[in-house]
């Protein structure tokens, strides 16, 4: 028991999320950037590599590459024509 109800389900959902690869180095070791460091977010981030916590905003990018240590935004989604 973590002391944070629902955190196991949150970690499972995050782990199932497909993150975009890094546009610079093509690494698939990327994480979503989350702003704010509180107990629950620290606990969740400690359980998965798919979250990158930063203490204050604004976010330097939507995602962080663990391979080349850079922040990036996901490419825009293509809309059907």
Secondary structure, 3 states (H helix, E strand, C coil): CCCCCCHHHHHHHHHHCCCCCCCCCCCCCEEEEEECCCHHHHHHHHHCCCEEEECCCCCCCCEEECCCCCEECCCCCCCCC
